[in-house]
Amino acid sequence: MLNIAIVGGCALLIGGASSNALIKYTFRLTRERIYNTHEFSTSTIEVPPDPNEWSTIGVVCVMAVLFMGLMTPRVANILAGYEVETLRAQQQQLLDESRRLDLEEAALVSRKRLEHTRDLLETKRSKLARPAAALVKPK
């Protein structure tokens, strides 16, 4: 048996039972005295089926599909924006590296450096002498 007492406008659940149990509502006007008590069975309460239930579900599904269809381009634009920013950062890194390599190349092929390298090679060649015949082994 499921007892529900309403005390001062608040419902209190007093016991537990199955769905066909008798539900006893007790209306109390004061805490000491019980003035009104009703008993009835839940088997007599029937909820009629909603004839529009499937149409409501269909409308909700159609609205969800439309919402997703409308949001897809927006999400694609956001993702494309992230990709563009990543590519811009990569482009900037590559431009910085290109400038650094251009400076390094200019330093390597500068006239002064080339003249210095030529002088070093000439100095080494001038220090080289033909080896003596005894030091050369025939093939």
N, CA, C and O atoms as a DFTB+ gen file, in Angstrom:
556 C
 N C O
     1  1       0.839      -1.164       0.000
     2  2       0.000       0.000       0.000
     3  2       0.890       1.235       0.000
     4  3       1.848       1.322       0.767
     5  1       0.568       2.175      -0.856
     6  2       1.325       3.412      -0.976
     7  2       0.541       4.510      -0.292
     8  3      -0.558       4.862      -0.720
     9  1       1.096       5.038       0.746
    10  2       0.423       6.096       1.493
    11  2       1.094       7.423       1.185
    12  3       2.309       7.562       1.323
    13  1       0.317       8.371       0.777
    14  2       0.817       9.712       0.536
    15  2       0.043      10.641       1.451
    16  3      -1.181      10.741       1.371
    17  1       0.762      11.305       2.304
    18  2       0.110      12.240       3.220
    19  2       0.433      13.648       2.769
    20  3       1.587      13.952       2.467
    21  1      -0.537      14.486       2.720
    22  2      -0.327      15.883       2.364
    23  2      -0.411      16.671       3.659
    24  3      -1.476      16.790       4.266
    25  1       0.716      17.199       4.065
    26  2       0.801      17.913       5.338
    27  2       1.163      19.356       5.029
    28  3       2.233      19.638       4.488
    29  1       0.294      20.235       5.364
    30  2       0.556      21.653       5.175
    31  2       0.844      21.997       3.726
    32  3       1.642      22.896       3.458
    33  1       0.216      21.306       2.783
    34  2       0.411      21.574       1.368
    35  2       1.584      20.823       0.767
    36  3       1.849      20.980      -0.425
    37  1       2.319      19.991       1.557
    38  2       3.447      19.225       1.047
    39  2       3.085      17.752       1.067
    40  3       2.514      17.257       2.039
    41  1       3.424      17.046      -0.021
    42  2       3.131      15.614      -0.105
    43  2       4.270      14.831       0.521
    44  3       5.441      15.103       0.253
    45  1       3.921      13.844       1.369
    46  2       4.909      12.969       1.988
    47  2       4.622      11.541       1.578
    48  3       3.493      11.076       1.729
    49  1       5.617      10.831       1.063
    50  2       5.471       9.426       0.670
    51  2       5.741       8.581       1.904
    52  3       6.825       8.648       2.483
    53  1       4.764       7.794       2.303
    54  2       4.872       7.059       3.560
    55  2       5.207       5.596       3.322
    56  3       5.967       5.033       4.110
    57  1       4.699       4.953       2.305
    58  2       4.958       3.523       2.085
    59  2       5.178       3.237       0.629
    60  3       5.050       4.141      -0.197
    61  1       5.514       1.976       0.270
    62  2       5.724       1.596      -1.116
    63  2       4.773       0.503      -1.532
    64  3       4.307      -0.269      -0.694
    65  1       4.473       0.425      -2.839
    66  2       3.575      -0.617      -3.324
    67  2       3.696      -0.730      -4.823
    68  3       4.432       0.033      -5.449
    69  1       2.972      -1.688      -5.414
    70  2       2.980      -1.860      -6.868
    71  2       2.020      -0.868      -7.507
    72  3       1.361      -0.099      -6.807
    73  1       1.939      -0.883      -8.858
    74  2       1.115       0.105      -9.553
    75  2      -0.375      -0.118      -9.331
    76  3      -1.153       0.826      -9.472
    77  1      -0.805      -1.338      -8.988
    78  2      -2.232      -1.609      -8.774
    79  2      -2.633      -1.458      -7.314
    80  3      -3.764      -1.764      -6.936
    81  1      -1.723      -0.996      -6.519
    82  2      -2.006      -0.882      -5.083
    83  2      -2.986       0.248      -4.826
    84  3      -3.184       1.140      -5.650
    85  1      -3.571       0.174      -3.684
    86  2      -4.443       1.269      -3.263
    87  2      -3.591       2.428      -2.792
    88  3      -2.629       2.250      -2.045
    89  1      -3.950       3.588      -3.227
    90  2      -3.222       4.780      -2.820
    91  2      -4.106       5.554      -1.855
    92  3      -5.254       5.894      -2.140
    93  1      -3.532       5.803      -0.744
    94  2      -4.303       6.474       0.296
    95  2      -3.807       7.910       0.418
    96  3      -2.651       8.150       0.766
    97  1      -4.659       8.825       0.138
    98  2      -4.346      10.240       0.303
    99  2      -4.911      10.698       1.635
   100  3      -6.089      10.500       1.933
   101  1      -4.098      11.277       2.384
   102  2      -4.545      11.787       3.670
   103  2      -4.350      13.298       3.660
   104  3      -3.238      13.792       3.473
   105  1      -5.400      13.994       3.855
   106  2      -5.346      15.447       3.897
   107  2      -5.395      15.890       5.357
   108  3      -6.360      15.624       6.073
   109  1      -4.361      16.554       5.768
   110  2      -4.309      17.005       7.144
   111  2      -4.422      18.532       7.183
   112  3      -3.725      19.251       6.467
   113  1      -5.293      18.978       8.016
   114  2      -5.392      20.411       8.211
   115  2      -4.525      20.853       9.375
   116  3      -4.035      21.982       9.407
   117  1      -4.341      19.962      10.321
   118  2      -3.429      20.229      11.427
   119  2      -2.533      19.009      11.561
   120  3      -2.759      18.002      10.890
   121  1      -1.550      19.081      12.393
   122  2      -0.649      17.948      12.554
   123  2      -1.247      16.862      13.448
   124  3      -0.778      15.724      13.416
   125  1      -2.235      17.171      14.218
   126  2      -2.777      16.204      15.170
   127  2      -3.959      15.420      14.615
   128  3      -4.131      14.251      14.962
   129  1      -4.765      16.021      13.774
   130  2      -6.019      15.380      13.394
   131  2      -6.079      15.131      11.895
   132  3      -5.595      15.951      11.115
   133  1      -6.664      14.013      11.479
   134  2      -6.886      13.664      10.080
   135  2      -8.360      13.922       9.790
   136  3      -9.239      13.352      10.436
   137  1      -8.621      14.789       8.812
   138  2      -9.994      15.158       8.512
   139  2     -10.583      14.413       7.314
   140  3     -11.782      14.133       7.305
   141  1      -9.747      14.075       6.269
   142  2     -10.312      13.510       5.038
   143  2      -9.386      12.421       4.517
   144  3      -8.181      12.644       4.405
   145  1      -9.922      11.252       4.197
   146  2      -9.145      10.135       3.676
   147  2      -9.883       9.543       2.483
   148  3     -11.087       9.296       2.551
   149  1      -9.136       9.310       1.355
   150  2      -9.722       8.695       0.152
   151  2      -8.874       7.500      -0.243
   152  3      -7.649       7.550      -0.129
   153  1      -9.500       6.430      -0.704
   154  2      -8.784       5.271      -1.219
   155  2      -9.305       4.968      -2.612
   156  3     -10.512       5.010      -2.854
   157  1      -8.379       4.659      -3.543
   158  2      -8.784       4.249      -4.883
   159  2      -7.676       3.410      -5.489
   160  3      -6.542       3.447      -5.012
   161  1      -7.983       2.657      -6.528
   162  2      -7.027       1.754      -7.177
   163  2      -6.469       2.433      -8.429
   164  3      -7.191       3.109      -9.161
   165  1      -5.145       2.235      -8.659
   166  2      -4.541       2.826      -9.850
   167  2      -4.909       2.080     -11.122
   168  3      -4.670       2.580     -12.221
   169  1      -5.497       0.871     -10.988
   170  2      -5.894       0.123     -12.184
   171  2      -7.055       0.793     -12.899
   172  3      -7.301       0.513     -14.072
   173  1      -7.768       1.669     -12.216
   174  2      -8.886       2.359     -12.860
   175  2      -8.438       3.604     -13.614
   176  3      -9.225       4.174     -14.370
   177  1      -7.177       4.046     -13.425
   178  2      -6.681       5.222     -14.109
   179  2      -6.043       4.788     -15.419
   180  3      -5.095       4.002     -15.418
   181  1      -6.554       5.293     -16.536
   182  2      -6.015       4.958     -17.850
   183  2      -5.599       6.238     -18.553
   184  3      -6.320       7.236     -18.548
   185  1      -4.411       6.184     -19.160
   186  2      -3.932       7.322     -19.930
   187  2      -4.207       7.007     -21.395
   188  3      -3.672       6.029     -21.917
   189  1      -5.018       7.800     -22.065
   190  2      -5.310       7.510     -23.477
   191  2      -4.063       7.738     -24.331
   192  3      -3.293       8.663     -24.072
   193  1      -3.860       6.890     -25.356
   194  2      -2.692       7.076     -26.235
   195  2      -2.821       8.376     -27.025
   196  3      -3.920       8.780     -27.407
   197  1      -1.705       9.009     -27.258
   198  2      -1.681      10.267     -27.994
   199  2      -1.694       9.960     -29.491
   200  3      -0.752       9.335     -29.977
   201  1      -2.701      10.364     -30.230
   202  2      -2.739      10.065     -31.665
   203  2      -1.684      10.837     -32.463
   204  3      -1.323      10.425     -33.565
   205  1      -1.199      11.923     -31.931
   206  2      -0.215      12.737     -32.638
   207  2       1.225      12.413     -32.229
   208  3       2.148      13.151     -32.575
   209  1       1.418      11.316     -31.496
   210  2       2.748      10.995     -30.983
   211  2       3.753      10.798     -32.114
   212  3       4.839      11.376     -32.072
   213  1       3.418      10.000     -33.117
   214  2       4.363       9.745     -34.220
   215  2       4.566      10.981     -35.084
   216  3       5.665      11.199     -35.594
   217  1       3.541      11.786     -35.256
   218  2       3.733      13.008     -36.040
   219  2       4.631      13.988     -35.284
   220  3       5.411      14.713     -35.900
   221  1       4.525      14.011     -33.978
   222  2       5.402      14.868     -33.181
   223  2       6.849      14.404     -33.296
   224  3       7.753      15.222     -33.465
   225  1       7.071      13.102     -33.206
   226  2       8.419      12.542     -33.355
   227  2       8.966      12.859     -34.749
   228  3      10.135      13.214     -34.892
   229  1       8.126      12.730     -35.768
   230  2       8.548      13.040     -37.132
   231  2       8.940      14.497     -37.296
   232  3       9.944      14.811     -37.935
   233  1       8.142      15.390     -36.714
   234  2       8.440      16.820     -36.805
   235  2       9.761      17.133     -36.113
   236  3      10.563      17.914     -36.624
   237  1       9.988      16.526     -34.955
   238  2      11.233      16.755     -34.225
   239  2      12.420      16.252     -35.042
   240  3      13.451      16.922     -35.114
   241  1      12.283      15.071     -35.661
   242  2      13.372      14.528     -36.494
   243  2      13.653      15.430     -37.699
   244  3      14.812      15.695     -38.020
   245  1      12.608      15.896     -38.358
   246  2      12.793      16.780     -39.517
   247  2      13.463      18.082     -39.092
   248  3      14.335      18.592     -39.795
   249  1      13.058      18.616     -37.947
   250  2      13.684      19.847     -37.464
   251  2      15.152      19.621     -37.119
   252  3      15.987      20.492     -37.361
   253  1      15.473      18.450     -36.552
   254  2      16.869      18.141     -36.225
   255  2      17.709      18.034     -37.497
   256  3      18.834      18.531     -37.542
   257  1      17.163      17.386     -38.533
   258  2      17.893      17.268     -39.798
   259  2      18.090      18.644     -40.431
   260  3      19.175      18.940     -40.931
   261  1      17.070      19.475     -40.418
   262  2      17.200      20.827     -40.963
   263  2      18.231      21.640     -40.187
   264  3      19.027      22.366     -40.782
   265  1      18.218      21.520     -38.871
   266  2      19.190      22.237     -38.047
   267  2      20.610      21.800     -38.386
   268  3      21.505      22.633     -38.526
   269  1      20.811      20.492     -38.517
   270  2      22.146      19.998     -38.871
   271  2      22.537      20.459     -40.273
   272  3      23.696      20.795     -40.518
   273  1      21.576      20.477     -41.190
   274  2      21.857      20.949     -42.544
   275  2      22.241      22.418     -42.576
   276  3      23.092      22.833     -43.364
   277  1      21.609      23.198     -41.717
   278  2      21.944      24.618     -41.659
   279  2      23.274      24.865     -40.947
   280  3      23.970      25.828     -41.269
   281  1      23.632      24.032     -40.007
   282  2      24.862      24.225     -39.240
   283  2      26.099      23.659     -39.943
   284  3      27.217      24.071     -39.635
   285  1      25.919      22.729     -40.874
   286  2      27.070      22.097     -41.538
   287  2      27.963      23.113     -42.249
   288  3      29.177      23.063     -42.052
   289  1      27.434      24.041     -43.070
   290  2      28.322      25.017     -43.712
   291  2      29.055      25.902     -42.707
   292  3      30.219      26.248     -42.911
   293  1      28.383      26.261     -41.642
   294  2      29.019      27.108     -40.634
   295  2      30.195      26.387     -39.976
   296  3      31.266      26.967     -39.795
   297  1      29.991      25.139     -39.626
   298  2      31.067      24.349     -39.011
   299  2      32.204      24.159     -40.015
   300  3      33.377      24.230     -39.648
   301  1      31.856      23.917     -41.290
   302  2      32.887      23.763     -42.321
   303  2      33.697      25.054     -42.468
   304  3      34.914      25.001     -42.648
   305  1      33.038      26.206     -42.394
   306  2      33.751      27.487     -42.480
   307  2      34.694      27.676     -41.297
   308  3      35.812      28.162     -41.465
   309  1      34.253      27.300     -40.115
   310  2      35.109      27.432     -38.937
   311  2      36.342      26.548     -39.079
   312  3      37.460      26.992     -38.817
   313  1      36.140      25.296     -39.496
   314  2      37.271      24.379     -39.673
   315  2      38.212      24.869     -40.775
   316  3      39.431      24.756     -40.648
   317  1      37.643      25.415     -41.860
   318  2      38.480      25.952     -42.939
   319  2      39.278      27.157     -42.441
   320  3      40.429      27.345     -42.835
   321  1      38.675      27.967     -41.584
   322  2      39.392      29.109     -41.010
   323  2      40.591      28.665     -40.187
   324  3      41.659      29.272     -40.261
   325  1      40.414      27.603     -39.400
   326  2      41.542      27.074     -38.630
   327  2      42.643      26.585     -39.559
   328  3      43.826      26.809     -39.300
   329  1      42.256      25.918     -40.637
   330  2      43.250      25.404     -41.583
   331  2      43.989      26.553     -42.276
   332  3      45.200      26.478     -42.481
   333  1      43.259      27.620     -42.638
   334  2      43.889      28.780     -43.276
   335  2      44.908      29.410     -42.334
   336  3      46.005      29.770     -42.759
   337  1      44.551      29.544     -41.054
   338  2      45.489      30.128     -40.092
   339  2      46.724      29.254     -39.926
   340  3      47.834      29.768     -39.788
   341  1      46.542      27.943     -39.939
   342  2      47.691      27.028     -39.846
   343  2      48.591      27.190     -41.063
   344  3      49.815      27.226     -40.938
   345  1      47.979      27.287     -42.242
   346  2      48.766      27.455     -43.466
   347  2      49.479      28.801     -43.501
   348  3      50.596      28.890     -44.011
   349  1      48.852      29.855     -42.965
   350  2      49.524      31.164     -42.907
   351  2      50.752      31.118     -41.995
   352  3      51.796      31.687     -42.311
   353  1      50.608      30.439     -40.873
   354  2      51.747      30.313     -39.958
   355  2      52.872      29.520     -40.630
   356  3      54.047      29.862     -40.499
   357  1      52.498      28.461     -41.347
   358  2      53.507      27.657     -42.053
   359  2      54.170      28.489     -43.150
   360  3      55.383      28.396     -43.342
   361  1      53.391      29.301     -43.872
   362  2      53.943      30.158     -44.914
   363  2      54.942      31.145     -44.318
   364  3      56.005      31.377     -44.894
   365  1      54.610      31.720     -43.175
   366  2      55.515      32.669     -42.529
   367  2      56.816      31.990     -42.117
   368  3      57.893      32.566     -42.272
   369  1      56.724      30.774     -41.595
   370  2      57.931      30.026     -41.223
   371  2      58.798      29.759     -42.447
   372  3      60.020      29.896     -42.392
   373  1      58.158      29.375     -43.557
   374  2      58.916      29.091     -44.777
   375  2      59.555      30.353     -45.349
   376  3      60.678      30.297     -45.851
   377  1      58.862      31.488     -45.283
   378  2      59.448      32.747     -45.745
   379  2      60.654      33.141     -44.889
   380  3      61.670      33.597     -45.414
   381  1      60.539      32.965     -43.579
   382  2      61.672      33.266     -42.696
   383  2      62.866      32.373     -43.018
   384  3      64.003      32.844     -43.064
   385  1      62.611      31.090     -43.241
   386  2      63.697      30.167     -43.580
   387  2      64.313      30.518     -44.931
   388  3      65.528      30.424     -45.106
   389  1      63.470      30.925     -45.891
   390  2      63.975      31.317     -47.210
   391  2      64.892      32.541     -47.096
   392  3      65.949      32.583     -47.726
   393  1      64.492      33.532     -46.297
   394  2      65.333      34.717     -46.102
   395  2      66.674      34.348     -45.458
   396  3      67.726      34.863     -45.838
   397  1      66.610      33.449     -44.477
   398  2      67.839      33.028     -43.801
   399  2      68.764      32.312     -44.784
   400  3      69.973      32.539     -44.773
   401  1      68.206      31.453     -45.630
   402  2      69.025      30.732     -46.609
   403  2      69.588      31.670     -47.678
   404  3      70.711      31.479     -48.144
   405  1      68.806      32.683     -48.065
   406  2      69.312      33.669     -49.032
   407  2      70.513      34.417     -48.455
   408  3      71.502      34.641     -49.153
   409  1      70.426      34.802     -47.183
   410  2      71.552      35.487     -46.543
   411  2      72.776      34.570     -46.448
   412  3      73.909      34.998     -46.670
   413  1      72.525      33.313     -46.118
   414  2      73.632      32.356     -46.023
   415  2      74.284      32.143     -47.389
   416  3      75.508      32.064     -47.497
   417  1      73.451      32.050     -48.433
   418  2      73.978      31.882     -49.788
   419  2      74.791      33.112     -50.200
   420  3      75.874      32.988     -50.773
   421  1      74.265      34.284     -49.905
   422  2      74.977      35.517     -50.258
   423  2      76.329      35.579     -49.551
   424  3      77.318      36.034     -50.127
   425  1      76.366      35.125     -48.319
   426  2      77.634      35.122     -47.581
   427  2      78.613      34.132     -48.207
   428  3      79.818      34.383     -48.261
   429  1      78.081      33.009     -48.677
   430  2      78.962      31.975     -49.244
   431  2      79.488      32.354     -50.622
   432  3      80.611      31.978     -50.958
   433  1      78.737      33.071     -51.421
   434  2      79.161      33.399     -52.777
   435  2      79.622      34.850     -52.912
   436  3      79.763      35.368     -54.020
   437  1      79.851      35.484     -51.790
   438  2      80.300      36.874     -51.881
   439  2      81.692      36.932     -52.518
   440  3      82.476      35.987     -52.430
   441  1      81.968      38.049     -53.148
   442  2      83.237      38.233     -53.868
   443  2      84.419      38.105     -52.917
   444  3      85.430      37.487     -53.251
   445  1      84.292      38.679     -51.756
   446  2      85.380      38.641     -50.792
   447  2      85.684      37.204     -50.365
   448  3      86.843      36.800     -50.281
   449  1      84.629      36.448     -50.099
   450  2      84.810      35.062     -49.664
   451  2      85.411      34.229     -50.795
   452  3      86.303      33.413     -50.563
   453  1      84.923      34.435     -52.015
   454  2      85.464      33.682     -53.156
   455  2      86.953      34.004     -53.361
   456  3      87.745      33.104     -53.640
   457  1      87.333      35.271     -53.225
   458  2      88.744      35.643     -53.366
   459  2      89.579      34.999     -52.259
   460  3      90.698      34.543     -52.494
   461  1      89.018      34.970     -51.051
   462  2      89.738      34.353     -49.939
   463  2      89.928      32.854     -50.190
   464  3      91.006      32.312     -49.944
   465  1      88.898      32.198     -50.673
   466  2      88.988      30.761     -50.974
   467  2      90.004      30.512     -52.084
   468  3      90.779      29.559     -52.001
   469  1      90.017      31.355     -53.128
   470  2      90.987      31.208     -54.217
   471  2      92.420      31.362     -53.695
   472  3      93.315      30.606     -54.072
   473  1      92.615      32.335     -52.837
   474  2      93.946      32.554     -52.255
   475  2      94.393      31.345     -51.436
   476  3      95.554      30.942     -51.502
   477  1      93.493      30.782     -50.683
   478  2      93.838      29.595     -49.892
   479  2      94.240      28.427     -50.784
   480  3      95.209      27.722     -50.503
   481  1      93.482      28.231     -51.867
   482  2      93.805      27.132     -52.794
   483  2      95.155      27.360     -53.465
   484  3      95.927      26.414     -53.620
   485  1      95.454      28.589     -53.866
   486  2      96.743      28.887     -54.506
   487  2      97.898      28.672     -53.535
   488  3      98.964      28.191     -53.919
   489  1      97.678      29.031     -52.286
   490  2      98.718      28.830     -51.280
   491  2      98.985      27.343     -51.084
   492  3     100.139      26.930     -50.974
   493  1      97.956      26.557     -51.040
   494  2      98.128      25.114     -50.877
   495  2      98.811      24.505     -52.092
   496  3      99.651      23.616     -51.951
   497  1      98.461      24.972     -53.276
   498  2      99.077      24.444     -54.496
   499  2     100.557      24.812     -54.557
   500  3     101.398      24.025     -54.990
   501  1     100.845      26.017     -54.115
   502  2     102.252      26.444     -54.157
   503  2     103.097      25.646     -53.167
   504  3     104.294      25.458     -53.382
   505  1     102.493      25.188     -52.109
   506  2     103.227      24.400     -51.130
   507  2     103.379      22.946     -51.560
   508  3     104.194      22.208     -51.005
   509  1     102.605      22.546     -52.535
   510  2     102.691      21.165     -53.004
   511  2     103.900      21.008     -53.922
   512  3     104.202      21.891     -54.724
   513  1     104.561      19.917     -53.800
   514  2     105.730      19.641     -54.650
   515  2     105.583      18.248     -55.227
   516  3     104.834      17.422     -54.706
   517  1     106.297      17.997     -56.294
   518  2     106.234      16.661     -56.879
   519  2     106.964      15.694     -55.962
   520  3     108.058      15.991     -55.484
   521  1     106.374      14.566     -55.723
   522  2     107.041      13.586     -54.871
   523  2     108.232      12.960     -55.607
   524  3     108.271      12.908     -56.836
   525  1     109.168      12.502     -54.840
   526  2     110.336      11.848     -55.414
   527  2     109.925      10.537     -56.061
   528  3     108.929       9.934     -55.661
   529  1     110.664      10.102     -57.033
   530  2     110.330       8.900     -57.793
   531  2     110.333       7.679     -56.882
   532  3     109.571       6.741     -57.115
   533  1     111.149       7.670     -55.878
   534  2     111.220       6.521     -54.977
   535  2     109.955       6.413     -54.110
   536  3     109.622       5.334     -53.618
   537  1     109.257       7.542     -53.931
   538  2     108.048       7.521     -53.104
   539  2     106.827       7.076     -53.880
   540  3     105.806       6.725     -53.289
   541  1     106.922       7.088     -55.186
   542  2     105.770       6.706     -56.018
   543  2     105.874       5.233     -56.356
   544  3     106.894       4.786     -56.879
   545  1     104.858       4.495     -56.070
   546  2     104.838       3.056     -56.384
   547  2     104.215       2.875     -57.762
   548  3     103.183       3.481     -58.052
   549  1     104.811       2.066     -58.603
   550  2     104.202       1.823     -59.906
   551  2     102.956       0.941     -59.750
   552  3     102.811       0.207     -58.773
   553  1     102.089       1.033     -60.713
   554  2     100.865       0.246     -60.668
   555  2     101.064      -1.151     -61.031
   556  3     100.110      -1.929     -61.034
